[in-house]
Amino acid sequence: MTIPVAGRNIRPCSQKPSTRIILSTNLLFITTDQQRWDSLPCYGLDFMQTPHLDRLAREGTVFDNCIVPSPVCVPCRAAIMSGQYPATTGVLGNGDWLQSDTPVWPEVIGRTRKTAAIGKMHFNPWDSLQGFDERIMAEDKRHIYLPDHHVQFLAGHGMERPHPTTLPGYYETLGASVTPRDRKFHVDGYVGDQAVAWLEKNGSEPFAAWVSFPGPHDPYDPPEDMAEMYADAPIPEPVGSPEELARKPPAQRSRGSGSLSNSMFRLDLSRATTEHYMKWRQHYYANISLIDEGIGKMLKALEDIGALDNTLIIFTSDHGDALGDHGLPFKGFFYDCMSRVPLIIRGPGVTAGQRASSLISTIDLVPLFYRTCDTDAPATLQGEDVTPALTDGTHSIRDHVFSEIGGRMMVRTQTHKYAHYSDASAELYDFVDDPDEITNRAGDAGYAAVEGELKSKLIEHMIACQANRKHAVSAPQYWLRNELEADYKQQVETGGDSSYRPPHR
């Protein structure tokens, strides 16, 4: 089936011809969108019902300090595709994407095995293969104008993808709505089922697949029958408060100020209270439990075809979510709630039931992808080798790690975090005395030496990245609703291809 959009006919599931070499270990890379590190039982949230992720944790290695290269979607995903920092790729915001000559692991690894991308990828253009043999697209639950495979699936059952503002409870809860449909029609239920179908069809041959769930990203909209599963759970309240932002960079004080006029949100987040944040969390955790069901189905599919113990499974997220911590919504800053994510690895050669304490970046996973698939990695990779930590949890991968977005950047050690902003404001936190990152020590005389040392590391990092710096591609952002609204309106007014009718105007 072709997908008409912007006057074009796109066949996103086209197959690229290649000569395949049979290798030994499969790769199943599973990601969620916007899942903070402390959202699972293996990270201390004991009331969560995630039996299948619990199993991965028991049978694999849990990394306690995984930091993302960027606390927003596209720069982090570009880093995961390329194995390079945002400062190198030039992809520093959600309106950017990689230069076409940037080596990406699906293209290289795809010379030796089948590859697939299933779910939300946030590529630009949104419907491109980006080196994968095949894509099954479910690009979001919020950006409704994308005629992806999930939209087609719903249409086949006489349904349309609703705009979140039409879902029950959206405005009252500032975004914690419910999806009044069976779980299989929820986008995360769909992604899990599609991944199972792909594995059942292709898992008996060597493969490398990236399964990317759109949840638990806002809107916090679990299926109706799951929305109350954590209503009586001891959900932790947000840490910090809006008052602490007086000593923080100005950008934090303005976060969410444009959400009322943004057509994707249409919410006045300035009136958010602890009660709102607690409802967000209740639905957020329910969405994670839905995703866990899909992961369980994937594990069973691998077991049924005899491939489970010959598959390296990596579970992580692209970034976290504040959920009201520090009086902030969503993402975009460097607090651990936004920049620290879960990471669990299970498979051949991985010690079961151990914890790895070292700092690690998600770009460090990319060299592991190549190693797992016995494929030579390009010299452009900037990630470290994580292999020793898979058998020895005390092994140190890094003593510091970087993250960046737009005009701000961060360096973190086990004991401190320093962030610098383009307006010359800064943050410095002491994890020993202040694990919740409440008190900004930037500019404090007692921390001058630490601040100077971390600032030097940040400067060295930026200089090193400049050596191979690329300029990101800025293209029509087809995942953004306002661009699609304008695109569709132009099609109709000019008499172009209007065979696709957006489900909500």
C-alpha angles and dihedrals in degrees: 000000000000122000115222115211132151091357093303132111111222126190100196097174095059115140121235115216117240142156108247126213114204109237132177114244127052124213124221111180112188122188137174126202120247099352114155120219098247097058101097137068091245087062095047105275093120100176093063116113103219105131095165096050086045087056092051089051092051093047097040145030122289116209113212100194111041112154124189123231089233133014093225133069112253101041090048093048091047088052090051091049095048104028088231134115120255088247088062100041092042089227100133102148144028091266094063137078139181126286109255092243093059110113111240125192098236090059095048098039089043089071089072105035147005116290133193139176112208121185131356116004105157092217122166111254086034094220099048123120095226091200098315120125092223141010131200102193128213099152102178148325093234107041093069102174095075109105092214129154093274089058089050091049091052091046089054088060094046094259138120129211105253125220106250091240088068094056120102114274097005099131097034092055097034092243108339097117130149131239105232095208140089114283093251090065094052109099093242092049088050094051092050092050093047091050090053092050091050093049092048089053100040109017096095089069126059109282145170114202133176112205110190120187116205091217154119082032116117137303086072096220115151120173111284094248091057101041095093099041091106098034091114098033122118093253111185115243120237116278121234125006141243089264091070090063090078087084095040131087114289092243090070093054091056096045111130094010092123097046095100093060094039108102092215093059112019089185133130099224092177088082095053114132135188087266090059092047092050090054089049089054094048091055093038091058091046090054090053089053089053090052090049089058089057091049089052090054090051092051090051092049090053091048092049093054093041095245103111097094091044094054129085106218119199121186123189143121135246093238142325138260129239094215088193099318109148088007090289134128129218120336146306104108135080104251111128090249087065104030103035119077140178117266124187124170124190129172148079112349094009117125111239122232098010132126125221114211101187124110110257135178123216088238085067087070092067096071086050090055090057094043092049091052092043090238128142110252122224117254090240095078115119098187126107128240109266096179097101091055090058089070100025115041092192093061113117113229096174139357092205137018136198136223131176145175129180109315097350133078139179141204121196134190128181090270108029143030126203125188128184125199130204091245088060093253116132146189130216124180131186108212093192094062099020113031092165093058095235102138118060108215096183108131094015110137092222090061098042095111094049092045092050093049094049093045089054091052090051092050091048090050093051092048091050092050092050090065091075100019117155129194112242122237114250109205138159104297099231093180092060115093099216092054090050092047090055092043093052093044090053091050092054095044094049094044092244129146105315098162089122112073114195109237093229133031 
